[in-house]
């Protein structure tokens, strides 16, 4: 029996956030490097090289992370310098996560239709520490962060945590993402119904994916407005939504 679809689980970066903002990441890191007094290229290399460890919490919170990254650049920084760098880094991190133009309105509409919402994000400490103050927090019922969970996509524990928090089986969830981190294949393996956000209006967005997912699901939308037609209303709430098409593995790319 097909589970009633009642919830939507979303990726964060380049799905809810504006993909164009990712182009500013190197400049944001350069600002932090300047505040720490280390070379920008060295800091970029340190942050990029530790991404997979940072997003599962192996460097601790943001302050401890910056101290560790400075050390990787050959610098020992005092508390005052670290505090100043932390302020800069948090501000610039916020610049990298503005909502894509349609995101907040789409989330409001989906929730108004009765959908429950969750988030699964491969993210470092910056987002977790600032989450409550973001415009996304009030619109996401269940946020699941890799940094807090100690694992990253496509680890099945992340999908299980989202479904459990929503109080529904995984089979009752759409999973919506741009395809980084093997997330779409992971969602399918977990029992969720994956939807690719192609970001067609952002032709360079694919370059920002880490561990890009080669699997292409049957359902795809160019941006989040496409979810309003694709998902309709939750089954049993309001109008009946169109039947879910079966997953078509023949559409997976090589």
N, C-alpha and C positions, 0 to 999 in steps of 0.2 A: 504494500500500500504506500502511495506517495504521501510524504508528510506535508501538512499544510504549511505553506510558506508564510512566515509571520515576522521575519526580522531581516535586516540588512546590515552586513558587516563591511566596513570600509577600511581601505588603506589610508595613510595620511599624506606623506610627501608625494607631490605630483598627482594626487588623486583628489584630496580635499584642498590641498594648497595650490597656489598658482605655479605652474611649472616654470614660468618665466623667471620667478624669483631665484631658482636654483643657479642661474647664471651669475648671481652675486656672491656665491659661497666663497670663492677664492679671495675676493676683496674683503669679505667679512672675517675670514681667518687672518688676513694680513693686518687688519685693525687690531685683533687680539695679539698677534705677534708683536706689533709695535708697542702695545701696552706692557707686554712681558719683557720687551727689550731683546727679542731674539729675531734672527733673520726670517723673513716671511716665507721663503722657499723651504727652509728647514722645518718651520712650524707646519706648513702645508703637508710636507712629507710625513711628519710625525702623526698628524691627525688622520691623514688618508691611510697610512700604514696600520693604524690601530683601530680602524673603523669597526671591524668585526668583533673586536674585544670590547671596545667602548660601548657598543649597543647591547651587550649582555651584562654590563655592570662591572667588568673586571678592573676598571680604574676608579670605581666609586662615583661620588658626586662630581659636579662640575668644578668645584674649587680644587679638589684633589686631582682631578683629571688635568687641569691646567698646570698644576705644579709638576705632575709627571711628564707632561708634554714639554714643558720648559727644560726639564732635566734631560729629556731625549735630545734636546737642541743644545745641550752642554751648558745650561744656565741654572744657577741656584737663585731662586727669587725669594725676597722677603715678603712678609705678610702684607705690608702696605702696597707693594707692587702687585701682589696676587689679588688683593681686594679690588684695586683699580682695573686690573685685567678682567676680573670676573664681571664687573659692571659693564665693561665694553662688550665682552663676549656675549652676555645675556641679551644686551640690546641688539647686537648684530644678528644673533640667532633668531630673534623675533622678526627681523626683517626678512628672513628666509622662509617664513611660514604664513604669509598673508593668504586669506582664502582666495581660491580661484573665483572669478567674477560671479558665477552662478551658485557657488557652494552653499552659502548660508540659506539662501532662498529655497534651494532644493531640499536641504535638510529640514527646514521648517515645513515645507509642503509634505514631505514624506511622513514626518511625525504627525502632522495634522490629519493625514489619511489613516493613521493607526499603526504605522510601522514602528517597531522597536529598532534601535540603532546601536551598533557597537563599532569599535575601532580596534584594529590590530596594526601597530606601528613598530617597525624596526627603527628604533631611535635611541639616541644617547640621553644622558641625564638632563640636558638643557630643556627638552620638551616636557619631561616628567615633572621637573621642578617648577615649571611655569604653567602647567596645564590648566590649573583652576582659573587663571586670569585670561585665558584665550577665549575668543568668541565661539570656539568649537565645544567647550566643556559642557555648556548647558544644553547642547543639541545632541550629545552622545550619551546614551544610557550606560554603556559599559566600555570603558577604555582599557585596552590590554596593551602594555608596553613591553617590548623585548628587554629593555634595561631593567625593569622591575621583575620580569619573569625569569631572567637568566638564560634565555634561549631566543633564537631568531628564526624567522621564516626560512623554510617551510615546516618547522617543528610542529608536529600535531598538537602539542600541548597548548599552543597559542590559540588554535581554532577551537579546541575543546573548552578553554577558559572563556572565550567569548560566548560560545553557545550556552555554557553553564550559567554565566552571568545574566544572559538574556532569559534563561529559563526555558529554552527550547532545544530540541535536538538539532544537530548540525544540518540535517537534511531539510530543516525548516528555514534555512538561511541562504540568502544571496551573499556572495562575496564579491566585492567591487574593488578593483585595483588596476594600476598601470602596468603591472607585470614584473616588478622588481623582486629580487630575493626568492624567486621560485614560488611566489605566493599563490598564483592561480592553480598550478598543478597541486600545490599543498592543500588548497581549499577543496579541490575536487577529491583528493585522496581522503580528506577529512569528512567528506559527505556533503559539503556545501555546493552551491550552484554558482560557478565563477562567471564574472562579467569583466571583460577587458575594457578599460578606459584607454582609447587609442591616443588621446591628446593630439588629434589630427591638426588642430590649429597651432600646435607647437612642434614644428618639424624637428627641432633639435632635442626634444625632451628625452628621447630614448638614450641619449648619451649619459644621462644622469642616473640610469638604473644600475644598481649593483647586483650582480648575479642575475642578469635578465632571464626571464622565464621563456623557454622556447615553446611552451604549450600555448596554443591559442584556442580559447573556448568558443563554442558556437555563438554565444551572446557577446556583443561588443557595442559600446557607445562611444561617440567621439568626445563627449563631455558629460557632465553630470545631469544636464537637462534630459538626456536620453533615458535616464532611469525612470522618469515620470511616466513615460509610455511603456517602457519595458516591464516595470514592476507593478504599475497600476495601484491597486489596493491590496492589502493582505487578505488572503482567503478567509472569509468569515467576517470581514470588516468592510462595510460600505459595498461598493460595486464589486462583482466578481472580476478578478483579473484574468487575462488570457491564460490558457494552459501553458505550463512550462514546457519548452521544447527539450527533448532529451539531449544530453551531452553528445557531441559528435566528435569522437576522437580523431576522425579523419581530417579534422581541421588543424590539428597540431602541426606546427612548423618544425623544420629540421634545423 
